[in-house]
Amino acid sequence: MTHDVTDAPDEPLARRVRRGVVAVLWWVVPLVAAFFLWPTSLGGCTTLTVVSGHSMEPTYLSGDVVVARCGTPHVGDVVVYQPHDAGGARIIHRLIGGDGDGWTVQGDNNDFVDPFTPTDDEVVGIARLHLPKVGIAVGVVTSPLLWLSLIVVAVALLVWPRDEDDEPDAPDEAVDPAGVDRSDEPDEVTAAVPTVPDDAAQLVAGAGAGAP
């Protein structure tokens, strides 16, 4: 009885396409997230600022979050700036005059202008998005430790060995190269050897000893 020997079927096209899409998303999603959320503290272009105080009411309230992106500021923009002589403090106010060599800045709820005249290199970003009352989460998102941890996890997942689940299993039936099924044949064939009783063996040995 003979059997046709066939190779394992190729992987379906839909599965290959799905795997390719997943691989692309694996790289695209982190890159897009990094582009829009990578903080300026790590050389990025995005600044998340938690509003504190009442100087920008009613535009922004205390505890709101403002997402600022780098760019060229103009009069009327709400900007986040960091004066060189303010000990690293960031201020979010509106530009009401001046230019890149020295802006005039004022809070929407203030009746006086800021004592600082920031230049373009002191402007961290221009306000682009307002997120009311989510200031607690920003402390986690903007933490450099969080971003470094995500990088470590991403690299670990990238280099982690994967199981080869798609390899076909070896066939159970034993088929020789000629195509003959030998799965029913015994593994070894042992010749039947007759046994001789001990008494008969001794008689044969004695007879041999007495022969001339």
Secondary structure as the mmCIF struct_conf table of DSSP 4:
data_model
#
loop_
_struct_conf.conf_type_id
_struct_conf.id
_struct_conf.beg_label_comp_id
_struct_conf.beg_label_asym_id
_struct_conf.beg_label_seq_id
_struct_conf.end_label_comp_id
_struct_conf.end_label_asym_id
_struct_conf.end_label_seq_id
STRN STRN1 THR A 2 THR A 2
HELX_LH_PP_P HELX_LH_PP_P1 ASP A 7 PRO A 12
HELX_RH_AL_P HELX_RH_AL_P1 LEU A 13 LEU A 37
STRN STRN2 PRO A 39 PRO A 39
HELX_RH_3T_P HELX_RH_3T_P1 THR A 40 LEU A 42
TURN_TY1_P TURN_TY1_P1 GLY A 43 GLY A 43
BEND BEND1 CYS A 45 CYS A 45
STRN STRN3 THR A 46 VAL A 50
BEND BEND2 GLY A 53 HIS A 54
TURN_TY1_P TURN_TY1_P2 SER A 55 THR A 59
BEND BEND3 TYR A 60 TYR A 60
TURN_TY1_P TURN_TY1_P3 SER A 62 GLY A 63
STRN STRN4 VAL A 65 ARG A 69
TURN_TY1_P TURN_TY1_P4 VAL A 75 GLY A 76
STRN STRN5 VAL A 78 TYR A 81
TURN_TY1_P TURN_TY1_P5 HIS A 84 GLY A 88
STRN STRN6 ILE A 91 ASP A 99
TURN_TY1_P TURN_TY1_P6 GLY A 100 ASP A 101
STRN STRN7 GLY A 102 GLN A 106
TURN_TY1_P TURN_TY1_P7 ASP A 108 ASN A 109
BEND BEND4 ASP A 111 PHE A 112
BEND BEND5 PRO A 115 PRO A 115
HELX_RH_3T_P HELX_RH_3T_P2 ASP A 120 GLU A 122
STRN STRN8 VAL A 123 LEU A 131
TURN_TY1_P TURN_TY1_P8 PRO A 132 LYS A 133
HELX_RH_AL_P HELX_RH_AL_P2 GLY A 135 VAL A 141
TURN_TY1_P TURN_TY1_P9 THR A 142 THR A 142
HELX_RH_AL_P HELX_RH_AL_P3 PRO A 144 VAL A 159
BEND BEND6 TRP A 160 TRP A 160
TURN_TY1_P TURN_TY1_P10 ASP A 165 ASP A 166
BEND BEND7 GLU A 167 GLU A 167
HELX_LH_PP_P HELX_LH_PP_P2 PRO A 168 PRO A 171
BEND BEND8 ASP A 172 GLU A 173
STRN STRN9 VAL A 175 VAL A 175
TURN_TY1_P TURN_TY1_P11 PRO A 177 ALA A 178
STRN STRN10 VAL A 180 ASP A 181
TURN_TY1_P TURN_TY1_P12 SER A 183 ASP A 184
BEND BEND9 GLU A 185 GLU A 185
BEND BEND10 ASP A 187 ASP A 187
HELX_RH_AL_P HELX_RH_AL_P4 ASP A 198 GLY A 210
#
